[in-house]
């Protein structure tokens, strides 16, 4: 697993909140790439891959996620990753 120290993943379904985060980080020198996903299913595919699609090559250093996504989509990717999460 390769972690890109200048990559951030935003999981958010509200376009206004997405724009707010983009404006907030535009002057941050330590974030070069912002990947935006709009639901938990996309996050699962992005981070873990599927039978037909590989996961992302370089994982983000920072993940910012809306915990109030519609339904429980965010739980579908949070719990499979939990044992492998490292907090610093």
Beta strands, then each sheet from edge to edge (+ up, - down):
strand 1: 2-11
strand 2: 33-37
strand 3: 58-65
sheet 1: 2+ 1+ 3+
end
